[in-house]
């Protein structure tokens, strides 16, 4: 699976692996980010490409079908 553009404007969730604090950002943010500072624990959290794939797969049910593609 790729990082579906249909999820770029959808709020996706990610849980900090250190403290489980929930981050909700648009898919476009996850597409470009490689790390961020967790608001829960203050640690620098790395988001790898496999992490991104898992996030997008988890939210695949929220994807919209582009107009005219059916």
Residue pairs with C-beta under 8 A, 6 or more apart in sequence:
1 53
1 56
1 57
1 60
2 56
3 27
3 30
3 31
3 52
3 53
3 56
4 27
4 56
4 60
4 63
6 63
6 64
6 65
6 66
7 27
7 56
7 59
7 60
7 62
7 63
8 26
8 27
8 28
8 31
9 26
9 27
9 28
10 26
10 27
10 59
10 62
10 63
10 64
11 24
11 25
11 26
12 24
12 25
12 26
12 27
12 30
12 55
12 56
12 58
12 59
13 22
13 23
13 24
13 55
13 58
13 59
14 22
14 23
14 25
14 30
14 47
14 51
14 55
15 21
15 22
15 23
16 22
16 23
16 38
16 40
16 41
16 43
16 45
17 45
18 38
18 40
18 41
18 43
18 45
19 38
19 40
19 41
19 43
20 40
21 38
21 39
21 40
21 41
23 36
23 38
23 39
25 33
27 56
27 59
30 47
30 52
30 55
30 56
31 52
33 47
34 46
34 47
35 44
35 45
35 46
35 47
36 44
36 45
36 47
37 43
37 44
37 45
38 44
38 45
